Amino acid sequence: MTPRPPKPGLRLGPTISYPTSEPAVESRPRPRCRFARGSTPATESGGELRCLLHTRLRLASLITAGPMLFFLIKNYFDPGHDYPTLTPHLVQAGVTAITLLLTVYIWLRRAPEWRELRIYEVVLFGTVAGFFAWLQYLTVATDAFCGPVPATVQGPMLHLLTLANALRWFFLIVVYGVYIPNTWRRCAVVAAATAILPMVLTVLFASWRNWMGGELLSALSDTAVIMLIAVSVAVFGSYRIHVLQQQASEARQLGQYRLKRLLGAGGMGEVYLAEHTLLRRPCAVKLILPEQTLDPTNLQRFEREVRAMATLTHWNTVEVFDYGHAEDGTFYYVMEYLPGKNLETLVERYGRLPPARVIHFLRQVCRALREAHGVGILHRDVKPSNIIACERGGVFDVAKLLDFGLVQTTGLGKDAEKLTVVGSVVGSPPYMAPEQATGREDLDGRSDIYGVGGVAYFLLTGVPPFVKDTAMEMMLAHAYEAPRPPSELRPDIPRDLEEVILRCLKKRPDDRYRDANSLEKALAACGDAGGWTEEDAAAWWGGARSQETPGTDAALPVPTVKAPTTA
């Protein structure tokens, strides 16, 4: 039986990681991202606004079709609406059928185009407006509703009929303004035109029956007040919706990058899936909370780390594209988005990896570290969740080392040393080198070699080198206890690979491989090296994707958000 990985609660320190499927988010104020100065706003036909219009039209169709069906049934069984002919019933039934069909259509329609939605909007509200106009004709210009009206009650009857018709138009105008996303000007034009129509029809139909006395002016004045209120409510509702929509759009706009979805969060900030507004290129944007950058030293440290990461160009290292500052002090940087699975998720979801595949991943990590160490950059948090297995350029199982958020730079200028905070323990306890666990300051590339050994141990056995109840016990075990040979947990592990792993996990840095290049050569000399081919990787990913739940993103890397550089 495969041992279970340690609980996430055992991870201590400034690093907070979340699962890739549904990342948990801390209940705290989010960093504001309103820095859209110069950003490209969403166009009307953009996917976001199109989706909003689609949703609102669905609701509007229910609100219109529901009452239409109710009054159709009510009028059919109500003796007071026994019209002389079947025409009124047939017209009402026909209009109700049209609204119901439109409702079913818009609810079943998947991802309609913008033009199609606008046509649907016109047909839906045009049909209802036409029906209301016909009802106004029926009630005012003919005797179909109440029969011949004595002259003594023509005025009050006209007043009541006009108010009843005004309430119908009030309903239509308010629903349009509140539910259909528009600019307030467009809404004002449509609402005003709709409000004028019943008043014109009242005068026209009343003239046909010679109802042109003082009651007509009174009825028109009351109708005008009702229509004015309807237009005001509609325009204000449309304006507020438009403003909130713009604010939401701006809040997700960061320079030339549109934030699309939260990927992960931590004590220092958040990571979003984003897209370059012009290139349409997906990327990951990491936001650092404004309060973390109030100290100029912290801000310099963040900038130094990003510049250090940007110097790394190896294929197996995550690429940093850009960084900057928001108006509210939020610091951000932009990385390549890696559609894949981190190695921790890979093992937890699919089980322990075959030795040949483990060697395949580790050799790539060593190459990434070789470049970083060569320019004086230490990672100091090498762990399975910081290594992404992804597909790049048609090649599967490409390992990407990411999240150099705890990097230590030793060769980036004279200011590097003074920007380091002394006396803090950094890293993730399950994979922390002994010298890190004991708080030593004289770290070098061999600390990352220890982390690679811990990653190898996890990939082969499903657990880290030490499984303890608390993070402190785990750190003490790294410092003073010998790890259990991985072959005791998995007997089929090749002896040569086990020897390489155990040498990486030596307590004294001098007893480990002297650098990443030496470790890579040792892995290449193992008997299973080269046993995992590109064809094997492509076949595995094809099978894994076929098992994923449709509609889910099963391969989101979640970069963790950490504290600034410490040593």
Helices and strands as residue ranges (DSSP letters): G 8-10, H 47-77, G 79-81, H 87-108, H 114-136, I 137-141, G 151-153, H 154-179, H 184-208, H 214-251, E 253-254, E 257-265, E 269-276, E 282-288, G 290-293, H 296-310, E 320-325, E 331-336, E 340-342, H 343-350, H 355-374, E 377-378, G 384-386, E 387-392, E 395-401, E 408-409, G 417-419, G 429-431, H 434-437, H 445-461, H 471-480, G 486-488, H 495-504, G 509-511, H 516-524, H 534-547
